[in-house]
Amino acid sequence: MLCKSLTGIGFLLFSVFLSPVYGADRYSGTLVDAHSQMRCDQKPPKIARVIEETPIDYILLTPGGCQKNEKFFSNIEKHQGDIARFAKANEKIFYLAGMKKLSKTNKKYQSRWQLGTLKPMLEIGEQAGDSFVGAGEVIIQHAIGQKDYGVNPGTQLGLLDDELQHVIKEFASRKFPVILHIELVDSADKAEQTLRDLDILLNRYPDSPFVLNHVGQGSLEQVSSLISKHRNLYFLLGQTSGRFQIGTRTKKAGAQNGWISFFDVEGKTRKEHIRKPAWSVGWRNLVEAHPERFVMGYDLVFASNWGKKLNQDVNIWRNALGQLDIRIAVQIACGNARRLWDLPIDCKSN
């Protein structure tokens, strides 16, 4: 794989035995967004401008879904190919093959797999060249609700479905981590079964890395338990910044309200929270005890999310990471993504 920047020995390797060194209020090291999506509601040049204007160093970008009423609607193959070629040409962007057509939900809210789309979506990834490093999230559960471009009919599939086993084996052959989207809060009636099935799945493939997007909407107790039982499980931090909780205090979100926050935002304004995020004690303790399990990612999907909301999340997390031991901050902000997706980048502490 060709390097997008020089790859060094790594800050973490020689600092393991040093005493803790805490940040000076704000983390200024390398920051990787390990999962964000781009729909047909904007063009790649706009994303490029946002990235340049946001204090972020690298993004793992995956094609989102597309509806006919979106501004730049086209067939899914063209949409995915445009993003793959965009990633190849931009040194800050890596490509994750889009998995949005891997399943479909009908008007009766019945979900089914569409495995025939898997091979073509992975083949399109080759257009990204050396920037093709993995695959986007596989949606197992998603809430029904109103979205920017119409009603999302939701998704309900099984972690032990034969089709998912096929996907996992295909990813393993390419050494891709498996990013799963489950919703333990927004699919609360299935949460106990989901956790049981997740245990079985993780034990079935002990050598394959699995990543739960949005921490799976898991509680502190659930995530702690999963960490203690499974060495092959990681957690993407999208929608855990507390921004969502502040923004929806006076109204219900269009699709779902099950996102969790790693921070105490009670009584705080958005500006106060961005400037000085207050870690939830339990989450901070878990992150500091297991920094190798948490991966920075924002996963803002729609054009209306890119820009202001992304910038808010990045600044919240840079200020929150600045409160931690710098070695832990570097690991979460960059090191874990570099390791899981074999990224040819440096993870710098400042």
C-alpha positions as a Markdown table, in Angstrom:
| # | Residue | x | y | z |
|---|---|---|---|---|
| 1 | Met | 0.0 | 0.0 | 0.0 |
| 2 | Leu | 1.3 | 3.4 | -0.9 |
| 3 | Cys | 1.6 | 5.9 | 2.0 |
| 4 | Lys | -0.4 | 9.1 | 2.1 |
| 5 | Ser | 2.1 | 10.3 | 4.6 |
| 6 | Leu | 5.3 | 8.9 | 6.1 |
| 7 | Thr | 4.8 | 6.1 | 8.6 |
| 8 | Gly | 6.8 | 6.4 | 11.8 |
| 9 | Ile | 7.6 | 4.0 | 14.6 |
| 10 | Gly | 4.7 | 5.4 | 16.5 |
| 11 | Phe | 4.5 | 7.5 | 19.6 |
| 12 | Leu | 2.8 | 4.8 | 21.7 |
| 13 | Leu | 5.5 | 2.2 | 21.3 |
| 14 | Phe | 8.1 | 3.9 | 23.3 |
| 15 | Ser | 6.0 | 5.7 | 25.8 |
| 16 | Val | 4.2 | 2.8 | 27.4 |
| 17 | Phe | 6.2 | 2.8 | 30.6 |
| 18 | Leu | 6.1 | 6.6 | 31.2 |
| 19 | Ser | 4.0 | 8.1 | 33.9 |
| 20 | Pro | 0.7 | 9.7 | 32.8 |
| 21 | Val | 1.0 | 13.0 | 30.9 |
| 22 | Tyr | -2.3 | 14.9 | 30.7 |
| 23 | Gly | -3.4 | 17.2 | 27.9 |
| 24 | Ala | -3.3 | 21.0 | 28.3 |
| 25 | Asp | -7.1 | 21.4 | 27.8 |
| 26 | Arg | -7.2 | 20.4 | 24.1 |
| 27 | Tyr | -5.9 | 17.5 | 22.1 |
| 28 | Ser | -3.9 | 18.8 | 19.1 |
| 29 | Gly | -2.6 | 15.6 | 17.7 |
| 30 | Thr | -3.7 | 13.5 | 14.6 |
| 31 | Leu | -7.4 | 13.0 | 14.4 |
| 32 | Val | -9.1 | 10.3 | 12.3 |
| 33 | Asp | -12.8 | 10.0 | 11.6 |
| 34 | Ala | -13.1 | 6.3 | 11.0 |
| 35 | His | -16.6 | 6.3 | 9.6 |
| 36 | Ser | -18.6 | 9.0 | 7.9 |
| 37 | Gln | -21.1 | 8.8 | 5.1 |
| 38 | Met | -21.8 | 10.8 | 1.9 |
| 39 | Arg | -25.2 | 10.7 | 0.2 |
| 40 | Cys | -26.5 | 12.0 | -3.1 |
| 41 | Asp | -27.4 | 15.3 | -1.5 |
| 42 | Gln | -24.0 | 16.9 | -2.1 |
| 43 | Lys | -21.0 | 16.6 | -4.4 |
| 44 | Pro | -17.4 | 15.5 | -3.4 |
| 45 | Pro | -15.9 | 19.0 | -3.8 |
| 46 | Lys | -18.2 | 20.3 | -1.0 |
| 47 | Ile | -17.0 | 17.5 | 1.2 |
| 48 | Ala | -13.4 | 18.3 | 0.4 |
| 49 | Arg | -14.0 | 22.0 | 1.5 |
| 50 | Val | -15.6 | 20.9 | 4.7 |
| 51 | Ile | -12.6 | 18.6 | 5.5 |
| 52 | Glu | -10.2 | 21.4 | 4.8 |
| 53 | Glu | -12.0 | 23.7 | 7.1 |
| 54 | Thr | -12.5 | 21.3 | 9.9 |
| 55 | Pro | -9.7 | 20.4 | 12.5 |
| 56 | Ile | -9.6 | 16.8 | 11.3 |
| 57 | Asp | -6.8 | 15.0 | 9.6 |
| 58 | Tyr | -8.2 | 11.9 | 7.8 |
| 59 | Ile | -11.7 | 10.5 | 7.1 |
| 60 | Leu | -12.8 | 7.0 | 6.2 |
| 61 | Leu | -15.6 | 7.8 | 3.9 |
| 62 | Thr | -18.4 | 5.5 | 2.8 |
| 63 | Pro | -21.3 | 6.1 | 0.3 |
| 64 | Gly | -24.6 | 6.5 | 2.1 |
| 65 | Gly | -28.0 | 5.7 | 0.6 |
| 66 | Cys | -29.7 | 7.8 | -2.1 |
| 67 | Gln | -33.3 | 8.9 | -2.6 |
| 68 | Lys | -34.8 | 10.2 | -5.9 |
| 69 | Asn | -35.6 | 13.5 | -4.3 |
| 70 | Glu | -32.0 | 14.2 | -3.4 |
| 71 | Lys | -30.2 | 17.0 | -5.2 |
| 72 | Phe | -27.6 | 14.9 | -7.1 |
| 73 | Phe | -29.5 | 11.6 | -7.3 |
| 74 | Ser | -27.9 | 9.0 | -9.6 |
| 75 | Asn | -27.7 | 5.2 | -9.7 |
| 76 | Ile | -25.9 | 3.6 | -6.8 |
| 77 | Glu | -23.0 | 2.4 | -8.9 |
| 78 | Lys | -22.2 | 5.9 | -10.2 |
| 79 | His | -22.6 | 7.4 | -6.7 |
| 80 | Gln | -20.2 | 4.8 | -5.1 |
| 81 | Gly | -17.7 | 5.1 | -8.0 |
| 82 | Asp | -17.6 | 8.9 | -7.7 |
| 83 | Ile | -16.7 | 8.6 | -4.0 |
| 84 | Ala | -14.2 | 5.9 | -4.6 |
| 85 | Arg | -12.4 | 8.0 | -7.2 |
| 86 | Phe | -12.7 | 11.1 | -5.0 |
| 87 | Ala | -10.9 | 9.1 | -2.2 |
| 88 | Lys | -8.1 | 8.1 | -4.5 |
| 89 | Ala | -7.5 | 11.7 | -5.4 |
| 90 | Asn | -7.6 | 13.2 | -1.9 |
| 91 | Glu | -4.8 | 12.4 | 0.5 |
| 92 | Lys | -7.0 | 13.0 | 3.5 |
| 93 | Ile | -9.7 | 10.4 | 2.5 |
| 94 | Phe | -9.8 | 6.6 | 2.6 |
| 95 | Tyr | -12.6 | 4.6 | 1.1 |
| 96 | Leu | -15.0 | 2.2 | 2.8 |
| 97 | Ala | -17.2 | 0.2 | 0.3 |
| 98 | Gly | -20.8 | 1.2 | 0.6 |
| 99 | Met | -23.1 | -1.4 | 2.1 |
| 100 | Lys | -26.4 | 0.5 | 1.9 |
| 101 | Lys | -27.9 | -1.8 | -0.7 |
| 102 | Leu | -27.0 | -5.0 | 1.3 |
| 103 | Ser | -30.6 | -5.2 | 2.6 |
| 104 | Lys | -34.0 | -3.8 | 1.8 |
| 105 | Thr | -37.2 | -3.1 | 3.9 |
| 106 | Asn | -40.6 | -3.1 | 2.1 |
| 107 | Lys | -43.7 | -1.1 | 2.9 |
| 108 | Lys | -44.8 | -3.7 | 5.4 |
| 109 | Tyr | -41.6 | -3.1 | 7.3 |
| 110 | Gln | -40.2 | -6.5 | 6.4 |
| 111 | Ser | -36.4 | -6.5 | 6.0 |
| 112 | Arg | -34.5 | -8.9 | 3.8 |
| 113 | Trp | -30.9 | -9.3 | 2.6 |
| 114 | Gln | -29.7 | -8.5 | -0.9 |
| 115 | Leu | -26.4 | -10.4 | -1.1 |
| 116 | Gly | -26.3 | -10.0 | -4.8 |
| 117 | Thr | -25.1 | -6.4 | -4.2 |
| 118 | Leu | -22.1 | -7.4 | -2.1 |
| 119 | Lys | -19.6 | -8.3 | -4.9 |
| 120 | Pro | -20.4 | -5.3 | -7.1 |
| 121 | Met | -20.0 | -2.9 | -4.2 |
| 122 | Leu | -16.7 | -4.4 | -3.2 |
| 123 | Glu | -15.5 | -4.3 | -6.9 |
| 124 | Ile | -16.3 | -0.6 | -7.1 |
| 125 | Gly | -14.0 | -0.1 | -4.1 |
| 126 | Glu | -11.1 | -1.0 | -6.3 |
| 127 | Gln | -11.5 | 2.3 | -8.1 |
| 128 | Ala | -10.1 | 3.9 | -5.0 |
| 129 | Gly | -6.8 | 2.2 | -5.5 |
| 130 | Asp | -4.6 | 2.1 | -2.3 |
| 131 | Ser | -7.2 | 4.3 | -0.6 |
| 132 | Phe | -9.6 | 1.3 | -0.5 |
| 133 | Val | -9.2 | 0.0 | 3.1 |
| 134 | Gly | -12.5 | -1.5 | 4.2 |
| 135 | Ala | -16.3 | -1.6 | 4.1 |
| 136 | Gly | -18.9 | 0.7 | 5.7 |
| 137 | Glu | -21.4 | -0.3 | 8.3 |
| 138 | Val | -23.7 | -3.3 | 7.8 |
| 139 | Ile | -27.1 | -2.3 | 9.2 |
| 140 | Ile | -28.7 | -5.0 | 11.3 |
| 141 | Gln | -31.1 | -2.8 | 13.2 |
| 142 | His | -32.3 | 0.7 | 12.4 |
| 143 | Ala | -35.3 | 2.7 | 13.8 |
| 144 | Ile | -38.3 | 3.6 | 11.7 |
| 145 | Gly | -38.7 | 7.4 | 11.3 |
| 146 | Gln | -38.8 | 10.6 | 9.4 |
| 147 | Lys | -35.5 | 11.5 | 7.8 |
| 148 | Asp | -34.2 | 14.4 | 5.7 |
| 149 | Tyr | -35.6 | 12.9 | 2.4 |
| 150 | Gly | -38.6 | 11.0 | 3.5 |
| 151 | Val | -39.6 | 8.1 | 5.8 |
| 152 | Asn | -36.9 | 5.6 | 6.8 |
| 153 | Pro | -38.8 | 2.2 | 6.9 |
| 154 | Gly | -36.2 | 0.9 | 9.3 |
| 155 | Thr | -34.3 | -2.4 | 9.3 |
| 156 | Gln | -34.6 | -5.6 | 11.4 |
| 157 | Leu | -32.2 | -8.4 | 10.5 |
| 158 | Gly | -30.5 | -11.0 | 12.6 |
| 159 | Leu | -26.8 | -11.2 | 13.7 |
| 160 | Leu | -26.9 | -15.0 | 13.2 |
| 161 | Asp | -28.5 | -14.9 | 9.7 |
| 162 | Asp | -26.7 | -17.0 | 7.2 |
| 163 | Glu | -26.3 | -14.0 | 4.9 |
| 164 | Leu | -24.4 | -12.1 | 7.5 |
| 165 | Gln | -22.0 | -15.1 | 7.9 |
| 166 | His | -21.3 | -14.9 | 4.2 |
| 167 | Val | -20.5 | -11.1 | 4.5 |
| 168 | Ile | -18.2 | -11.7 | 7.4 |
| 169 | Lys | -16.3 | -14.4 | 5.6 |
| 170 | Glu | -16.0 | -12.1 | 2.5 |
| 171 | Phe | -14.6 | -9.3 | 4.7 |
| 172 | Ala | -12.2 | -11.6 | 6.5 |
| 173 | Ser | -10.8 | -12.7 | 3.1 |
| 174 | Arg | -9.9 | -9.1 | 2.5 |
| 175 | Lys | -8.8 | -8.4 | 6.1 |
| 176 | Phe | -11.6 | -5.9 | 6.6 |
| 177 | Pro | -13.1 | -5.2 | 10.0 |
| 178 | Val | -16.8 | -5.7 | 10.2 |
| 179 | Ile | -18.7 | -2.6 | 11.2 |
| 180 | Leu | -22.1 | -3.4 | 12.6 |
| 181 | His | -25.0 | -1.1 | 13.2 |
| 182 | Ile | -27.3 | -2.3 | 16.0 |
| 183 | Glu | -29.5 | -0.2 | 18.2 |
| 184 | Leu | -30.0 | -1.6 | 21.7 |
| 185 | Val | -32.1 | 1.4 | 22.8 |
| 186 | Asp | -34.2 | 2.0 | 19.6 |
| 187 | Ser | -34.7 | -1.7 | 19.3 |
| 188 | Ala | -35.1 | -2.2 | 23.0 |
| 189 | Asp | -37.7 | -5.0 | 22.7 |
| 190 | Lys | -35.0 | -7.1 | 21.0 |
| 191 | Ala | -32.0 | -5.9 | 23.1 |
| 192 | Glu | -31.6 | -9.1 | 25.2 |
| 193 | Gln | -31.7 | -11.4 | 22.2 |
| 194 | Thr | -29.4 | -9.0 | 20.3 |
| 195 | Leu | -26.8 | -9.2 | 23.0 |
| 196 | Arg | -27.1 | -13.0 | 23.2 |
| 197 | Asp | -26.7 | -13.3 | 19.5 |
| 198 | Leu | -23.7 | -10.9 | 19.5 |
| 199 | Asp | -22.0 | -13.1 | 22.1 |
| 200 | Ile | -22.4 | -16.1 | 19.9 |
| 201 | Leu | -21.2 | -14.2 | 16.8 |
| 202 | Leu | -18.1 | -12.8 | 18.4 |
| 203 | Asn | -17.2 | -16.2 | 19.8 |
| 204 | Arg | -17.7 | -17.8 | 16.4 |
| 205 | Tyr | -15.2 | -15.5 | 14.7 |
| 206 | Pro | -12.6 | -14.8 | 17.4 |
| 207 | Asp | -9.9 | -13.7 | 14.9 |
| 208 | Ser | -12.1 | -11.2 | 13.1 |
| 209 | Pro | -12.4 | -7.6 | 14.4 |
| 210 | Phe | -15.9 | -6.3 | 14.8 |
| 211 | Val | -16.8 | -2.7 | 15.4 |
| 212 | Leu | -20.1 | -1.4 | 16.8 |
| 213 | Asn | -21.0 | 1.9 | 15.2 |
| 214 | His | -22.4 | 4.4 | 17.7 |
| 215 | Val | -21.3 | 2.0 | 20.5 |
| 216 | Gly | -24.4 | 0.0 | 19.5 |
| 217 | Gln | -26.4 | 2.4 | 21.7 |
| 218 | Gly | -25.0 | 0.3 | 24.6 |
| 219 | Ser | -25.2 | 1.3 | 28.2 |
| 220 | Leu | -22.1 | 1.6 | 30.3 |
| 221 | Glu | -22.8 | -1.8 | 31.9 |
| 222 | Gln | -23.5 | -3.5 | 28.6 |
| 223 | Val | -20.3 | -2.1 | 26.9 |
| 224 | Ser | -18.2 | -3.0 | 29.9 |
| 225 | Ser | -19.5 | -6.6 | 29.9 |
| 226 | Leu | -18.9 | -7.0 | 26.2 |
| 227 | Ile | -15.3 | -5.7 | 26.6 |
| 228 | Ser | -14.7 | -8.2 | 29.4 |
| 229 | Lys | -15.9 | -11.1 | 27.3 |
| 230 | His | -14.6 | -10.4 | 23.8 |
| 231 | Arg | -11.1 | -9.3 | 22.7 |
| 232 | Asn | -12.2 | -8.8 | 19.1 |
| 233 | Leu | -14.8 | -6.1 | 19.7 |
| 234 | Tyr | -14.3 | -2.3 | 19.2 |
| 235 | Phe | -16.6 | 0.7 | 19.5 |
| 236 | Leu | -17.0 | 3.7 | 17.1 |
| 237 | Leu | -17.8 | 6.9 | 19.0 |
| 238 | Gly | -20.3 | 8.4 | 16.5 |
| 239 | Gln | -23.2 | 10.3 | 18.1 |
| 240 | Thr | -21.7 | 9.9 | 21.6 |
| 241 | Ser | -20.5 | 13.5 | 21.9 |
| 242 | Gly | -23.5 | 14.9 | 23.8 |
| 243 | Arg | -24.4 | 17.3 | 21.0 |
| 244 | Phe | -27.5 | 15.3 | 20.2 |
| 245 | Gln | -28.8 | 15.4 | 23.7 |
| 246 | Ile | -28.4 | 19.2 | 23.9 |
| 247 | Gly | -30.0 | 19.7 | 20.4 |
| 248 | Thr | -33.1 | 17.6 | 21.2 |
| 249 | Arg | -34.0 | 18.8 | 24.7 |
| 250 | Thr | -37.1 | 20.5 | 23.6 |
| 251 | Lys | -38.1 | 18.2 | 20.7 |
| 252 | Lys | -38.0 | 14.6 | 19.7 |
| 253 | Ala | -35.7 | 13.7 | 16.9 |
| 254 | Gly | -37.1 | 12.7 | 13.5 |
| 255 | Ala | -36.0 | 9.1 | 13.5 |
| 256 | Gln | -34.7 | 8.1 | 16.9 |
| 257 | Asn | -33.7 | 9.2 | 20.4 |
| 258 | Gly | -31.6 | 6.2 | 21.5 |
| 259 | Trp | -28.1 | 7.7 | 21.1 |
| 260 | Ile | -26.0 | 7.7 | 24.3 |
| 261 | Ser | -23.6 | 10.4 | 25.6 |
| 262 | Phe | -20.2 | 9.9 | 27.1 |
| 263 | Phe | -20.6 | 13.3 | 28.8 |
| 264 | Asp | -22.8 | 15.0 | 31.3 |
| 265 | Val | -24.6 | 17.8 | 29.4 |
| 266 | Glu | -27.3 | 18.5 | 32.0 |
| 267 | Gly | -27.9 | 22.3 | 32.2 |
| 268 | Lys | -25.1 | 23.1 | 29.7 |
| 269 | Thr | -25.5 | 25.2 | 26.6 |
| 270 | Arg | -24.0 | 23.9 | 23.3 |
| 271 | Lys | -21.2 | 26.5 | 23.5 |
| 272 | Glu | -20.4 | 25.6 | 27.1 |
| 273 | His | -20.3 | 21.9 | 26.3 |
| 274 | Ile | -18.0 | 22.4 | 23.2 |
| 275 | Arg | -15.6 | 24.5 | 25.2 |
| 276 | Lys | -15.3 | 22.2 | 28.2 |
| 277 | Pro | -17.0 | 18.8 | 27.9 |
| 278 | Ala | -17.6 | 17.1 | 31.2 |
| 279 | Trp | -16.9 | 13.4 | 31.0 |
| 280 | Ser | -19.4 | 11.0 | 32.6 |
| 281 | Val | -17.3 | 9.4 | 35.3 |
| 282 | Gly | -18.2 | 5.8 | 34.4 |
| 283 | Trp | -17.5 | 6.3 | 30.7 |
| 284 | Arg | -14.2 | 8.0 | 31.4 |
| 285 | Asn | -13.1 | 5.2 | 33.7 |
| 286 | Leu | -14.0 | 2.6 | 31.0 |
| 287 | Val | -12.2 | 4.5 | 28.2 |
| 288 | Glu | -9.1 | 5.0 | 30.3 |
| 289 | Ala | -9.1 | 1.3 | 31.4 |
| 290 | His | -9.5 | 0.1 | 27.8 |
| 291 | Pro | -8.4 | 2.8 | 25.3 |
| 292 | Glu | -7.6 | 0.2 | 22.7 |
| 293 | Arg | -11.3 | -0.5 | 22.2 |
| 294 | Phe | -12.6 | 2.9 | 21.3 |
| 295 | Val | -12.3 | 4.4 | 17.8 |
| 296 | Met | -13.0 | 8.0 | 16.9 |
| 297 | Gly | -15.8 | 8.4 | 14.3 |
| 298 | Tyr | -18.6 | 10.9 | 13.7 |
| 299 | Asp | -20.9 | 9.3 | 11.2 |
| 300 | Leu | -22.8 | 12.4 | 10.2 |
| 301 | Val | -24.8 | 11.4 | 7.2 |
| 302 | Phe | -26.8 | 14.1 | 5.5 |
| 303 | Ala | -25.6 | 17.4 | 3.9 |
| 304 | Ser | -27.4 | 19.2 | 6.7 |
| 305 | Asn | -25.1 | 17.4 | 9.2 |
| 306 | Trp | -21.8 | 18.1 | 7.4 |
| 307 | Gly | -20.2 | 21.3 | 8.3 |
| 308 | Lys | -21.5 | 22.9 | 11.5 |
| 309 | Lys | -22.4 | 19.6 | 13.3 |
| 310 | Leu | -19.2 | 17.9 | 12.2 |
| 311 | Asn | -17.2 | 20.9 | 13.4 |
| 312 | Gln | -19.0 | 20.8 | 16.8 |
| 313 | Asp | -18.3 | 17.1 | 17.3 |
| 314 | Val | -14.7 | 17.4 | 16.3 |
| 315 | Asn | -14.2 | 20.3 | 18.8 |
| 316 | Ile | -16.0 | 18.6 | 21.6 |
| 317 | Trp | -13.8 | 15.5 | 21.2 |
| 318 | Arg | -10.6 | 17.5 | 20.8 |
| 319 | Asn | -11.4 | 19.2 | 24.0 |
| 320 | Ala | -12.5 | 16.0 | 25.8 |
| 321 | Leu | -9.4 | 14.1 | 24.7 |
| 322 | Gly | -7.2 | 16.9 | 26.0 |
| 323 | Gln | -8.4 | 15.9 | 29.5 |
| 324 | Leu | -6.9 | 12.4 | 29.1 |
| 325 | Asp | -3.4 | 11.0 | 29.3 |
| 326 | Ile | -1.9 | 12.0 | 25.9 |
| 327 | Arg | -1.0 | 8.4 | 25.0 |
| 328 | Ile | -4.7 | 7.4 | 25.5 |
| 329 | Ala | -5.8 | 10.4 | 23.5 |
| 330 | Val | -3.6 | 9.5 | 20.5 |
| 331 | Gln | -4.7 | 5.9 | 20.6 |
| 332 | Ile | -8.4 | 6.8 | 20.5 |
| 333 | Ala | -8.0 | 9.6 | 18.0 |
| 334 | Cys | -5.7 | 7.8 | 15.6 |
| 335 | Gly | -3.9 | 4.7 | 16.7 |
| 336 | Asn | -6.8 | 2.3 | 16.8 |
| 337 | Ala | -8.1 | 3.3 | 13.4 |
| 338 | Arg | -4.6 | 3.0 | 12.0 |
| 339 | Arg | -4.2 | -0.5 | 13.3 |
| 340 | Leu | -7.7 | -1.8 | 12.5 |
| 341 | Trp | -7.8 | -0.5 | 8.9 |
| 342 | Asp | -4.0 | -0.7 | 8.3 |
| 343 | Leu | -3.8 | 3.0 | 7.4 |
| 344 | Pro | -0.4 | 4.3 | 6.1 |
| 345 | Ile | -0.5 | 7.4 | 8.4 |
| 346 | Asp | 1.5 | 8.9 | 11.3 |
| 347 | Cys | -0.3 | 9.3 | 14.6 |
| 348 | Lys | 1.3 | 12.4 | 16.1 |
| 349 | Ser | 0.7 | 13.7 | 19.6 |
| 350 | Asn | 0.7 | 17.3 | 18.6 |
